[in-house]
Amino acid sequence: MKFILISFMFIIFSTSCFAEEKDKQKEQILKLIKELGHDDFKVREEATNTLLIHTLTIKNISNQKIKTVGEIAIQKRIKILNQNLKIITDVEIQERIKLIVFTLEKKYKDLTRTLIKESKHEVTVGNYEKALAFSIRALKLSPNSQDANMQYCEVLSKLGDYEKAVSIYEKYLKTVEIDNFNREFYIIRLTNICIEGNLLNKAKIYLEKALPTSRYPDNILNKLSIVYEHTKQYDKAEKNINNLIKTNSKTTRYHSTLAWFYVRSNQPKKAKLILEKFFDLKVNKNDFTITDILNRYYFKQPKVALKEVSTLIKGTIVRLTENEDIRSTNINSNHVLFSCIWFYLNHFHNEGKKSEATTENFKKWYKKINDTDKKIWPLPLLGYFGGVLTDQQLFDSAKTKSNYKTRQQLCEAYYYAGLRSLTKNDKKMAHKFFKKSIAQNVFDYIELTGSHFELNKKK
């Protein structure tokens, strides 16, 4: 009886001690969890290591102290907390752990986004080595992040390592589950890199494979036509663009695409036919003017065309400086001006005229613009071709508060800087500018296609 009583008291005492020890353990864990969010790095470091030791002890794994530095510390703290979450049954501690994990993961994602943003900024300003360093850090933080993988590949392509960029893209598409819409988007981006790196057969394989199940076949057909053109498969390119015209009968966008294709592939008779058809489908004066200029130029009526170009440029300056609402027109003022500049440069270049005459005309137009209006994009191009603005001044004028708008305008600025270099027979500098135009990653821009075309002329 005495033995039973002693045993019973021992059990009560042991249970009490165990409960007390459990409470102390709980209190310690809660304190450590709180310290994980401390402002002082040393406090966070100590809490991380202590929690790691606690986890390993419970799991009967040999004790090992792991040093955590910078971004890796966040990754390891999340891992440690998740380990504790699996082996601790206390509801209160579980809830606290879940909360701190949520906070850390948010911080983790925010840091990844910040690194990607920094990398994109460095790409925009041309610091590709710095951009690479930021993108590698982002990828280490979030190996399965779509944005981190995409940015890393984009930077590699800017550094000229196209094959590595493509192989990483391919591996990512195979290993990560991506919905069909985003997969199609990434295939387009992948083929952009392939085209830029002259990996045209690989681009063709991906696009042809994606076409039958594509939700947005226009994008695929458009890219395929570019690939076919670069590989001199003109029949296939023409067929694709004609299919785009049939499926987009309410817009004249692809009629102009076909016209420019015929111009580039030296098929003047077909260019004339499509321009006449484009004229029949015109919805405003600008459509007629642009196509009429091209028509007269390619069929040797340069004097008439030059006069019309001058009139159109003057009218476009007025529209841009008076902020006229041009959303209802089919071709906006920017592209009217771009087409005029393109025509003017090519006319003097092809006809063997001296560039001084072209420069003087651009300078006259630019000087007539008010100083406050000279900053309106793309009017700085007139000053650039007039010899008033330098390369860097043109590129600075293309920059805005909007990151994407800046990339659009830089894509245009670099493209026209490349054209200007071609008129001076400086192909090396021209190709440098065309590459920078492509590097802005602007989706399906006319100037982007033009840059690809000019670069592939030499290959």
VOPAGU-2260 file (C-alpha; in pm, 1 decimal, decimal comma):
REM VOPAGU-2260
SITE   aa  ch    i         X         Y         Z
SITE  MET   A    0       0,0       0,0       0,0
SITE  LYS   A    1     284,2     231,2      92,2
SITE  PHE   A    2     461,7     140,5    -234,6
SITE  ILE   A    3     149,3     221,3    -440,4
SITE  LEU   A    4     109,1     557,2    -265,8
SITE  ILE   A    5     474,4     647,2    -331,6
SITE  SER   A    6     440,6     545,3    -697,4
SITE  PHE   A    7     123,0     751,7    -734,4
SITE  MET   A    8     291,5    1059,6    -582,4
SITE  PHE   A    9     593,4    1007,7    -812,3
SITE  ILE   A   10     365,3    1000,1   -1117,6
SITE  ILE   A   11     192,8    1321,8   -1009,1
SITE  PHE   A   12     531,3    1486,4    -944,9
SITE  SER   A   13     669,3    1366,8   -1281,7
SITE  THR   A   14     359,6    1486,7   -1467,0
SITE  SER   A   15     384,9    1822,4   -1293,2
SITE  CYS   A   16     753,7    1851,8   -1383,1
SITE  PHE   A   17     683,8    1746,5   -1741,4
SITE  ALA   A   18     401,1    2000,2   -1769,5
SITE  GLU   A   19     624,8    2268,3   -1622,1
SITE  GLU   A   20     904,2    2174,8   -1864,9
SITE  LYS   A   21     658,0    2180,0   -2154,2
SITE  ASP   A   22     538,2    2527,7   -2051,0
SITE  LYS   A   23     899,0    2648,5   -2034,5
SITE  GLN   A   24     966,6    2498,3   -2377,3
SITE  LYS   A   25     655,2    2665,0   -2515,2
SITE  GLU   A   26     755,1    2997,8   -2361,7
SITE  GLN   A   27    1106,0    2964,5   -2506,0
SITE  ILE   A   28     977,1    2883,7   -2855,4
SITE  LEU   A   29     733,6    3176,1   -2848,8
SITE  LYS   A   30    1018,4    3405,4   -2744,5
SITE  LEU   A   31    1241,8    3274,2   -3023,3
SITE  ILE   A   32     964,6    3316,2   -3280,6
SITE  LYS   A   33     919,8    3676,0   -3167,9
SITE  GLU   A   34    1296,0    3735,6   -3196,2
SITE  LEU   A   35    1298,8    3613,4   -3557,0
SITE  GLY   A   36    1138,3    3942,9   -3653,6
SITE  HIS   A   37    1377,7    4156,6   -3443,0
SITE  ASP   A   38    1546,6    4458,8   -3605,9
SITE  ASP   A   39    1889,5    4355,3   -3476,1
SITE  PHE   A   40    2056,6    4101,9   -3707,8
SITE  LYS   A   41    2250,3    3937,9   -3421,6
SITE  VAL   A   42    1928,2    3873,2   -3228,0
SITE  ARG   A   43    1767,4    3720,1   -3539,6
SITE  GLU   A   44    2079,2    3510,7   -3602,9
SITE  GLU   A   45    2086,4    3372,4   -3248,3
SITE  ALA   A   46    1713,0    3296,5   -3253,3
SITE  THR   A   47    1750,9    3116,3   -3586,8
SITE  ASN   A   48    2034,7    2897,3   -3464,4
SITE  THR   A   49    1862,2    2818,8   -3132,7
SITE  LEU   A   50    1541,4    2719,1   -3309,2
SITE  LEU   A   51    1744,2    2502,5   -3545,2
SITE  ILE   A   52    1910,5    2326,9   -3249,4
SITE  HIS   A   53    1568,4    2281,9   -3087,0
SITE  THR   A   54    1430,0    2124,4   -3405,7
SITE  LEU   A   55    1725,9    1892,1   -3450,8
SITE  THR   A   56    1714,3    1782,8   -3084,6
SITE  ILE   A   57    1347,1    1686,4   -3103,0
SITE  LYS   A   58    1412,6    1491,2   -3422,0
SITE  ASN   A   59    1717,2    1319,9   -3262,3
SITE  ILE   A   60    1947,6    1456,0   -3529,4
SITE  SER   A   61    2305,0    1545,5   -3436,2
SITE  ASN   A   62    2346,9    1910,0   -3339,8
SITE  GLN   A   63    2493,8    2140,2   -3605,2
SITE  LYS   A   64    2511,6    2517,6   -3608,4
SITE  ILE   A   65    2442,7    2679,4   -3944,8
SITE  LYS   A   66    2549,7    3034,8   -4018,2
SITE  THR   A   67    2292,9    3244,9   -4201,3
SITE  VAL   A   68    2379,8    3557,1   -4394,3
SITE  GLY   A   69    2161,9    3815,4   -4569,3
SITE  GLU   A   70    1898,6    3675,3   -4803,1
SITE  ILE   A   71    1976,9    3310,3   -4718,4
SITE  ALA   A   72    1880,3    3382,8   -4357,0
SITE  ILE   A   73    1518,5    3440,0   -4457,1
SITE  GLN   A   74    1513,4    3116,1   -4654,7
SITE  LYS   A   75    1653,2    2915,8   -4363,1
SITE  ARG   A   76    1424,1    3077,4   -4105,3
SITE  ILE   A   77    1121,9    2974,7   -4311,1
SITE  LYS   A   78    1258,8    2619,8   -4341,3
SITE  ILE   A   79    1324,0    2594,8   -3964,9
SITE  LEU   A   80     978,3    2724,1   -3876,1
SITE  ASN   A   81     813,6    2476,6   -4111,2
SITE  GLN   A   82    1013,0    2196,0   -3947,5
SITE  ASN   A   83     887,5    2307,5   -3605,6
SITE  LEU   A   84     534,0    2325,8   -3740,1
SITE  LYS   A   85     546,1    1954,9   -3826,9
SITE  ILE   A   86     667,3    1834,6   -3485,1
SITE  ILE   A   87     487,7    2071,3   -3244,9
SITE  THR   A   88     125,9    1995,1   -3155,8
SITE  ASP   A   89      52,4    2302,5   -2944,1
SITE  VAL   A   90    -214,9    2502,9   -3129,0
SITE  GLU   A   91     -99,5    2842,5   -3002,5
SITE  ILE   A   92     258,3    2783,6   -3114,5
SITE  GLN   A   93     136,8    2649,5   -3450,1
SITE  GLU   A   94     -65,0    2966,0   -3513,9
SITE  ARG   A   95     228,5    3188,0   -3418,1
SITE  ILE   A   96     459,5    2990,3   -3644,5
SITE  LYS   A   97     214,3    3016,3   -3937,0
SITE  LEU   A   98     191,2    3392,2   -3886,9
SITE  ILE   A   99     567,6    3444,1   -3879,9
SITE  VAL   A  100     613,3    3213,9   -4182,5
SITE  PHE   A  101     354,9    3418,0   -4373,8
SITE  THR   A  102     536,4    3741,1   -4280,9
SITE  LEU   A  103     877,5    3602,6   -4375,9
SITE  GLU   A  104     752,7    3461,9   -4707,0
SITE  LYS   A  105     603,1    3799,3   -4794,9
SITE  LYS   A  106     934,1    3964,5   -4709,9
SITE  TYR   A  107    1106,6    3694,4   -4915,3
SITE  LYS   A  108     888,0    3760,1   -5221,7
SITE  ASP   A  109     923,0    4137,2   -5181,4
SITE  LEU   A  110    1300,9    4099,7   -5179,3
SITE  THR   A  111    1289,8    3884,4   -5493,6
SITE  ARG   A  112    1072,7    4144,2   -5669,3
SITE  THR   A  113    1310,5    4422,7   -5562,3
SITE  LEU   A  114    1611,5    4235,6   -5703,2
SITE  ILE   A  115    1429,0    4172,9   -6033,0
SITE  LYS   A  116    1334,4    4541,6   -6050,5
SITE  GLU   A  117    1698,5    4641,1   -5993,2
SITE  SER   A  118    1809,1    4397,7   -6263,6
SITE  LYS   A  119    1559,1    4541,7   -6513,4
SITE  HIS   A  120    1678,3    4893,8   -6434,7
SITE  GLU   A  121    2041,2    4796,9   -6499,7
SITE  VAL   A  122    1937,5    4638,7   -6832,4
SITE  THR   A  123    1762,8    4962,1   -6933,4
SITE  VAL   A  124    2077,2    5168,5   -6867,3
SITE  GLY   A  125    2302,8    4906,9   -7029,2
SITE  ASN   A  126    2483,8    4775,2   -6718,0
SITE  TYR   A  127    2439,6    4408,6   -6806,2
SITE  GLU   A  128    2698,8    4272,7   -6560,3
SITE  LYS   A  129    2521,4    4440,4   -6267,4
SITE  ALA   A  130    2188,7    4322,4   -6406,4
SITE  LEU   A  131    2323,2    3966,5   -6412,6
SITE  ALA   A  132    2434,7    3986,9   -6047,3
SITE  PHE   A  133    2088,7    4104,4   -5936,5
SITE  SER   A  134    1910,3    3838,3   -6143,3
SITE  ILE   A  135    2130,1    3558,5   -6001,5
SITE  ARG   A  136    2049,1    3669,8   -5645,5
SITE  ALA   A  137    1678,5    3676,7   -5729,0
SITE  LEU   A  138    1696,9    3328,5   -5881,2
SITE  LYS   A  139    1874,7    3187,4   -5574,6
SITE  LEU   A  140    1602,2    3330,7   -5354,4
SITE  SER   A  141    1316,9    3199,2   -5569,3
SITE  PRO   A  142    1430,6    2916,8   -5801,3
SITE  ASN   A  143    1073,4    2850,3   -5920,6
SITE  SER   A  144     977,0    3214,6   -5971,8
SITE  GLN   A  145     858,9    3281,7   -6327,3
SITE  ASP   A  146     979,4    3642,6   -6315,0
SITE  ALA   A  147    1321,0    3549,8   -6170,9
SITE  ASN   A  148    1382,7    3283,4   -6437,2
SITE  MET   A  149    1262,6    3508,0   -6716,1
SITE  GLN   A  150    1478,3    3802,0   -6605,9
SITE  TYR   A  151    1787,5    3580,9   -6573,5
SITE  CYS   A  152    1738,3    3454,3   -6929,5
SITE  GLU   A  153    1679,1    3804,3   -7063,6
SITE  VAL   A  154    2004,8    3928,4   -6908,1
SITE  LEU   A  155    2197,8    3631,3   -7048,0
SITE  SER   A  156    2065,3    3714,3   -7393,8
SITE  LYS   A  157    2179,6    4076,4   -7355,7
SITE  LEU   A  158    2528,5    3945,0   -7275,7
SITE  GLY   A  159    2517,7    3737,6   -7595,0
SITE  ASP   A  160    2487,0    3397,9   -7425,6
SITE  TYR   A  161    2176,7    3303,9   -7624,1
SITE  GLU   A  162    2220,2    2926,9   -7611,2
SITE  LYS   A  163    2243,5    2922,8   -7230,6
SITE  ALA   A  164    1943,3    3155,9   -7203,8
SITE  VAL   A  165    1738,3    2930,6   -7431,6
SITE  SER   A  166    1842,2    2612,5   -7245,6
SITE  ILE   A  167    1736,4    2763,5   -6910,0
SITE  TYR   A  168    1403,9    2873,6   -7060,5
SITE  GLU   A  169    1348,5    2523,6   -7199,0
SITE  LYS   A  170    1432,7    2358,6   -6866,5
SITE  TYR   A  171    1200,3    2595,1   -6680,7
SITE  LEU   A  172     909,6    2525,7   -6916,6
SITE  LYS   A  173     957,3    2150,6   -6864,9
SITE  THR   A  174     992,4    2149,3   -6485,0
SITE  VAL   A  175     737,8    2409,5   -6370,2
SITE  GLU   A  176     363,3    2379,2   -6414,0
SITE  ILE   A  177     241,2    2679,7   -6613,5
SITE  ASP   A  178    -110,4    2742,0   -6740,3
SITE  ASN   A  179    -161,8    2746,5   -7118,2
SITE  PHE   A  180    -199,5    3124,1   -7144,6
SITE  ASN   A  181     129,3    3197,2   -6965,8
SITE  ARG   A  182     305,7    2909,7   -7143,9
SITE  GLU   A  183     217,8    3068,6   -7476,9
SITE  PHE   A  184     348,4    3402,6   -7353,2
SITE  TYR   A  185     678,6    3244,4   -7246,3
SITE  ILE   A  186     714,6    3064,8   -7579,5
SITE  ILE   A  187     684,0    3403,2   -7751,8
SITE  ARG   A  188     956,4    3543,3   -7524,2
SITE  LEU   A  189    1169,3    3233,6   -7587,0
SITE  THR   A  190    1140,2    3275,4   -7962,8
SITE  ASN   A  191    1235,7    3644,6   -7930,6
SITE  ILE   A  192    1565,5    3532,5   -7777,5
SITE  CYS   A  193    1605,9    3265,3   -8047,9
SITE  ILE   A  194    1551,7    3523,2   -8323,8
SITE  GLU   A  195    1789,4    3770,2   -8160,3
SITE  GLY   A  196    2056,3    3498,6   -8126,3
SITE  ASN   A  197    1993,7    3374,0   -8482,2
SITE  LEU   A  198    1871,1    3037,1   -8348,2
SITE  LEU   A  199    1598,1    3046,6   -8610,6
SITE  ASN   A  200    1535,6    2673,2   -8650,9
SITE  LYS   A  201    1472,9    2637,4   -8278,4
SITE  ALA   A  202    1233,6    2934,5   -8286,8
SITE  LYS   A  203    1047,7    2780,6   -8581,7
SITE  ILE   A  204    1009,6    2443,7   -8404,0
SITE  TYR   A  205     858,9    2602,9   -8092,1
SITE  LEU   A  206     620,9    2828,7   -8284,3
SITE  GLU   A  207     498,4    2556,3   -8521,5
SITE  LYS   A  208     441,6    2325,0   -8225,2
SITE  ALA   A  209     249,0    2592,4   -8032,6
SITE  LEU   A  210      26,5    2702,3   -8322,6
SITE  PRO   A  211    -233,5    2416,5   -8333,6
SITE  THR   A  212    -334,7    2459,4   -7966,0
SITE  SER   A  213    -277,2    2834,2   -7939,4
SITE  ARG   A  214    -547,8    3045,5   -7774,8
SITE  TYR   A  215    -410,4    3354,4   -7949,0
SITE  PRO   A  216    -281,3    3228,7   -8286,3
SITE  ASP   A  217    -228,9    3582,0   -8422,2
SITE  ASN   A  218      76,0    3623,9   -8199,0
SITE  ILE   A  219     222,2    3290,7   -8311,9
SITE  LEU   A  220     151,5    3354,2   -8681,7
SITE  ASN   A  221     306,3    3699,8   -8660,6
SITE  LYS   A  222     624,8    3563,0   -8504,2
SITE  LEU   A  223     636,5    3274,0   -8751,0
SITE  SER   A  224     617,0    3514,9   -9042,8
SITE  ILE   A  225     921,0    3699,1   -8902,6
SITE  VAL   A  226    1114,0    3370,7   -8866,0
SITE  TYR   A  227    1017,7    3259,7   -9217,3
SITE  GLU   A  228    1128,7    3596,4   -9354,0
SITE  HIS   A  229    1467,9    3573,3   -9181,5
SITE  THR   A  230    1518,6    3220,4   -9318,6
SITE  LYS   A  231    1413,5    3338,2   -9667,1
SITE  GLN   A  232    1101,1    3119,9   -9669,1
SITE  TYR   A  233     907,7    3404,4   -9827,0
SITE  ASP   A  234     613,1    3192,4   -9946,8
SITE  LYS   A  235     538,1    3074,6   -9593,0
SITE  ALA   A  236     582,1    3424,2   -9450,1
SITE  GLU   A  237     341,8    3567,0   -9707,7
SITE  LYS   A  238      86,8    3291,4   -9639,2
SITE  ASN   A  239      96,3    3360,7   -9265,1
SITE  ILE   A  240      41,5    3734,0   -9303,4
SITE  ASN   A  241    -244,4    3673,7   -9547,2
SITE  ASN   A  242    -404,1    3444,0   -9288,2
SITE  LEU   A  243    -373,5    3725,4   -9034,9
SITE  ILE   A  244    -548,3    3961,5   -9276,8
SITE  LYS   A  245    -835,0    3713,3   -9325,7
SITE  THR   A  246    -889,3    3660,1   -8951,9
SITE  ASN   A  247    -863,1    4033,5   -8874,9
SITE  SER   A  248   -1080,5    4176,7   -9150,5
SITE  LYS   A  249   -1200,0    4469,3   -8936,5
SITE  THR   A  250    -852,5    4621,6   -8904,3
SITE  THR   A  251    -591,5    4733,7   -9156,9
SITE  ARG   A  252    -299,9    4652,4   -8927,5
SITE  TYR   A  253    -181,7    4342,8   -9113,6
SITE  HIS   A  254    -225,2    4500,9   -9457,5
SITE  SER   A  255      53,8    4741,0   -9364,3
SITE  THR   A  256     255,7    4447,6   -9224,0
SITE  LEU   A  257     226,0    4269,8   -9559,5
SITE  ALA   A  258     319,3    4587,2   -9748,6
SITE  TRP   A  259     635,8    4629,4   -9542,1
SITE  PHE   A  260     716,5    4259,4   -9590,6
SITE  TYR   A  261     698,4    4299,5   -9969,0
SITE  VAL   A  262     918,7    4607,8   -9947,7
SITE  ARG   A  263    1184,7    4425,3   -9742,2
SITE  SER   A  264    1176,5    4111,2   -9958,4
SITE  ASN   A  265    1216,8    4320,1  -10277,3
SITE  GLN   A  266     879,8    4238,4  -10432,4
SITE  PRO   A  267     769,6    4582,2  -10564,9
SITE  LYS   A  268     479,6    4458,1  -10779,1
SITE  LYS   A  269     315,4    4282,9  -10484,9
SITE  ALA   A  270     386,5    4587,9  -10269,0
SITE  LYS   A  271     196,1    4801,1  -10520,1
SITE  LEU   A  272    -103,3    4564,2  -10518,4
SITE  ILE   A  273    -130,9    4551,3  -10139,4
SITE  LEU   A  274     -88,5    4929,9  -10113,6
SITE  GLU   A  275    -376,5    4975,7  -10356,4
SITE  LYS   A  276    -585,4    4734,5  -10150,8
SITE  PHE   A  277    -482,2    4917,1   -9835,3
SITE  PHE   A  278    -593,7    5240,8   -9998,6
SITE  ASP   A  279    -937,9    5087,4  -10068,4
SITE  LEU   A  280    -970,3    4995,8   -9700,4
SITE  LYS   A  281    -862,2    5339,1   -9571,3
SITE  VAL   A  282   -1059,0    5484,1   -9281,6
SITE  ASN   A  283    -888,4    5824,4   -9259,0
SITE  LYS   A  284    -655,7    6057,8   -9439,3
SITE  ASN   A  285    -343,3    5930,0   -9265,2
SITE  ASP   A  286    -381,2    5581,0   -9411,4
SITE  PHE   A  287    -396,7    5726,5   -9760,9
SITE  THR   A  288    -103,8    5960,1   -9704,7
SITE  ILE   A  289     132,7    5696,1   -9568,4
SITE  THR   A  290      58,7    5439,5   -9837,7
SITE  ASP   A  291      61,0    5703,7  -10109,5
SITE  ILE   A  292     405,2    5819,6   -9998,2
SITE  LEU   A  293     537,2    5464,3  -10010,0
SITE  ASN   A  294     368,8    5403,5  -10343,8
SITE  ARG   A  295     520,0    5712,1  -10506,6
SITE  TYR   A  296     859,6    5645,5  -10354,0
SITE  TYR   A  297     889,0    5286,3  -10468,0
SITE  PHE   A  298     767,6    5370,8  -10816,4
SITE  LYS   A  299    1013,8    5651,1  -10870,7
SITE  GLN   A  300     816,8    5966,7  -10802,0
SITE  PRO   A  301    1045,7    6101,2  -10526,1
SITE  LYS   A  302     988,9    6473,7  -10588,1
SITE  VAL   A  303     614,0    6446,8  -10537,9
SITE  ALA   A  304     662,5    6222,4  -10235,1
SITE  LEU   A  305     920,8    6454,6  -10075,9
SITE  LYS   A  306     684,0    6747,9  -10097,7
SITE  GLU   A  307     405,0    6545,3   -9939,8
SITE  VAL   A  308     635,5    6419,4   -9664,3
SITE  SER   A  309     731,1    6776,9   -9575,7
SITE  THR   A  310     365,8    6877,8   -9553,0
SITE  LEU   A  311     280,0    6574,8   -9342,6
SITE  ILE   A  312     567,7    6630,1   -9098,0
SITE  LYS   A  313     460,4    6991,6   -9044,9
SITE  GLY   A  314     101,3    6881,7   -8985,6
SITE  THR   A  315     211,8    6610,1   -8743,7
SITE  ILE   A  316     413,7    6861,7   -8539,9
SITE  VAL   A  317     100,2    7074,5   -8503,8
SITE  ARG   A  318    -108,2    6775,1   -8391,8
SITE  LEU   A  319     148,6    6665,9   -8134,4
SITE  THR   A  320     208,3    7012,2   -7989,0
SITE  GLU   A  321    -160,9    7100,2   -7971,9
SITE  ASN   A  322    -241,5    6769,8   -7795,5
SITE  GLU   A  323    -514,8    6686,6   -8044,9
SITE  ASP   A  324    -715,6    6378,0   -7954,1
SITE  ILE   A  325    -600,6    6123,3   -8211,3
SITE  ARG   A  326    -729,2    5805,8   -8050,6
SITE  SER   A  327    -998,3    5771,5   -8316,9
SITE  THR   A  328    -746,5    5762,4   -8603,2
SITE  ASN   A  329    -610,6    5438,3   -8741,3
SITE  ILE   A  330    -245,7    5544,0   -8739,4
SITE  ASN   A  331    -140,8    5782,4   -8463,7
SITE  SER   A  332      79,4    6085,5   -8508,7
SITE  ASN   A  333     387,8    5914,6   -8368,7
SITE  HIS   A  334     390,3    5649,8   -8639,2
SITE  VAL   A  335     307,5    5903,3   -8909,2
SITE  LEU   A  336     621,2    6092,5   -8807,5
SITE  PHE   A  337     826,3    5772,5   -8785,5
SITE  SER   A  338     718,9    5667,9   -9135,7
SITE  CYS   A  339     807,8    6011,1   -9272,9
SITE  ILE   A  340    1152,2    6001,9   -9112,9
SITE  TRP   A  341    1208,1    5649,5   -9243,1
SITE  PHE   A  342    1108,4    5756,1   -9594,0
SITE  TYR   A  343    1317,9    6072,4   -9586,5
SITE  LEU   A  344    1633,2    5890,6   -9472,2
SITE  ASN   A  345    1594,3    5604,5   -9717,9
SITE  HIS   A  346    1521,9    5838,0  -10008,2
SITE  PHE   A  347    1842,7    6032,7   -9965,1
SITE  HIS   A  348    2042,0    5720,3   -9881,4
SITE  ASN   A  349    1917,9    5520,0  -10180,9
SITE  GLU   A  350    1929,9    5809,5  -10425,4
SITE  GLY   A  351    2287,8    5889,4  -10323,2
SITE  LYS   A  352    2206,2    6241,6  -10206,9
SITE  LYS   A  353    2427,4    6419,8   -9957,2
SITE  SER   A  354    2311,4    6391,6   -9597,8
SITE  GLU   A  355    2358,2    6768,0   -9546,5
SITE  ALA   A  356    2035,7    6840,5   -9734,9
SITE  THR   A  357    1841,3    6601,9   -9512,2
SITE  THR   A  358    2001,4    6743,3   -9197,4
SITE  GLU   A  359    1908,2    7101,3   -9286,7
SITE  ASN   A  360    1541,9    7011,7   -9342,7
SITE  PHE   A  361    1514,8    6835,1   -9007,3
SITE  LYS   A  362    1692,3    7124,9   -8834,9
SITE  LYS   A  363    1446,1    7378,5   -8983,5
SITE  TRP   A  364    1145,5    7178,1   -8866,4
SITE  TYR   A  365    1290,9    7132,8   -8517,1
SITE  LYS   A  366    1382,7    7500,7   -8467,3
SITE  LYS   A  367    1026,8    7612,0   -8544,8
SITE  ILE   A  368     895,1    7413,7   -8246,5
SITE  ASN   A  369     854,3    7596,2   -7912,9
SITE  ASP   A  370    1115,9    7507,2   -7650,6
SITE  THR   A  371     852,7    7361,3   -7416,9
SITE  ASP   A  372     716,2    7139,8   -7695,9
SITE  LYS   A  373    1054,9    7009,9   -7809,2
SITE  LYS   A  374    1044,7    6751,2   -7529,4
SITE  ILE   A  375     724,4    6587,8   -7661,9
SITE  TRP   A  376     814,3    6245,0   -7794,1
SITE  PRO   A  377     894,8    6174,3   -8079,5
SITE  LEU   A  378     972,5    6537,3   -8178,6
SITE  PRO   A  379    1329,8    6509,2   -8038,0
SITE  LEU   A  380    1398,0    6280,4   -8337,3
SITE  LEU   A  381    1374,0    6585,5   -8564,5
SITE  GLY   A  382    1642,0    6759,3   -8358,0
SITE  TYR   A  383    1852,0    6444,1   -8362,4
SITE  PHE   A  384    1841,3    6405,9   -8741,0
SITE  GLY   A  385    1893,8    6781,1   -8770,9
SITE  GLY   A  386    2223,1    6753,0   -8585,3
SITE  VAL   A  387    2097,0    6956,0   -8287,4
SITE  LEU   A  388    2079,0    6666,2   -8038,3
SITE  THR   A  389    2349,2    6408,0   -7967,0
SITE  ASP   A  390    2288,1    6033,8   -7930,7
SITE  GLN   A  391    2278,1    6059,4   -7551,5
SITE  GLN   A  392    2045,5    6361,9   -7555,7
SITE  LEU   A  393    1804,5    6168,4   -7776,8
SITE  PHE   A  394    1809,4    5865,7   -7544,6
SITE  ASP   A  395    1762,2    6087,3   -7237,4
SITE  SER   A  396    1462,1    6256,0   -7400,0
SITE  ALA   A  397    1301,4    5912,5   -7451,3
SITE  LYS   A  398    1295,8    5843,2   -7076,8
SITE  THR   A  399     978,1    5903,5   -6874,4
SITE  LYS   A  400     845,7    5822,1   -6527,1
SITE  SER   A  401     680,7    5508,9   -6668,4
SITE  ASN   A  402     926,7    5219,1   -6699,9
SITE  TYR   A  403     736,9    5047,5   -6984,1
SITE  LYS   A  404     681,4    5375,3   -7171,4
SITE  THR   A  405    1053,8    5444,2   -7140,2
SITE  ARG   A  406    1134,2    5105,6   -7293,4
SITE  GLN   A  407     890,3    5170,7   -7579,8
SITE  GLN   A  408    1046,0    5506,9   -7658,2
SITE  LEU   A  409    1403,5    5381,4   -7614,6
SITE  CYS   A  410    1319,8    5096,8   -7855,0
SITE  GLU   A  411    1221,2    5363,2   -8108,7
SITE  ALA   A  412    1514,9    5593,5   -8029,0
SITE  TYR   A  413    1778,5    5321,4   -8068,0
SITE  TYR   A  414    1616,6    5196,7   -8389,7
SITE  TYR   A  415    1626,3    5539,1   -8555,5
SITE  ALA   A  416    1978,0    5599,9   -8422,4
SITE  GLY   A  417    2070,2    5277,6   -8601,9
SITE  LEU   A  418    1909,8    5399,7   -8924,5
SITE  ARG   A  419    2102,4    5725,5   -8897,7
SITE  SER   A  420    2427,8    5531,3   -8856,4
SITE  LEU   A  421    2342,8    5330,4   -9169,3
SITE  THR   A  422    2306,1    5652,4   -9370,6
SITE  LYS   A  423    2662,5    5731,0   -9261,3
SITE  ASN   A  424    2775,3    5378,4   -9361,9
SITE  ASP   A  425    2870,2    5303,9   -9000,1
SITE  LYS   A  426    2733,9    4948,5   -8983,0
SITE  LYS   A  427    2917,4    4863,5   -8659,8
SITE  MET   A  428    2750,1    5145,1   -8466,3
SITE  ALA   A  429    2417,4    5077,8   -8640,4
SITE  HIS   A  430    2415,8    4714,9   -8525,0
SITE  LYS   A  431    2505,2    4827,2   -8173,2
SITE  PHE   A  432    2198,0    5053,5   -8168,1
SITE  PHE   A  433    1971,8    4786,2   -8320,3
SITE  LYS   A  434    2077,0    4542,0   -8046,3
SITE  LYS   A  435    1993,8    4802,4   -7781,9
SITE  SER   A  436    1656,0    4856,5   -7946,9
SITE  ILE   A  437    1582,6    4484,4   -7918,7
SITE  ALA   A  438    1709,8    4481,3   -7558,2
SITE  GLN   A  439    1416,2    4697,4   -7445,1
SITE  ASN   A  440    1188,7    4388,0   -7462,2
SITE  VAL   A  441     894,4    4571,5   -7615,4
SITE  PHE   A  442     636,8    4321,2   -7738,3
SITE  ASP   A  443     570,8    4315,8   -8116,6
SITE  TYR   A  444     679,9    4671,6   -8194,8
SITE  ILE   A  445     734,7    4782,7   -8555,9
SITE  GLU   A  446    1076,1    4923,3   -8460,4
SITE  LEU   A  447    1163,3    4595,2   -8285,9
SITE  THR   A  448    1088,5    4396,0   -8602,4
SITE  GLY   A  449    1290,4    4649,0   -8802,1
SITE  SER   A  450    1589,7    4607,5   -8571,5
SITE  HIS   A  451    1574,1    4227,4   -8602,8
SITE  PHE   A  452    1559,2    4261,6   -8981,3
SITE  GLU   A  453    1856,5    4499,8   -9004,0
SITE  LEU   A  454    2068,8    4279,7   -8775,6
SITE  ASN   A  455    1992,7    3964,6   -8973,4
SITE  LYS   A  456    2095,6    4128,4   -9300,4
SITE  LYS   A  457    2459,9    4064,2   -9213,3
SITE  LYS   A  458    2407,2    3696,6   -9117,9
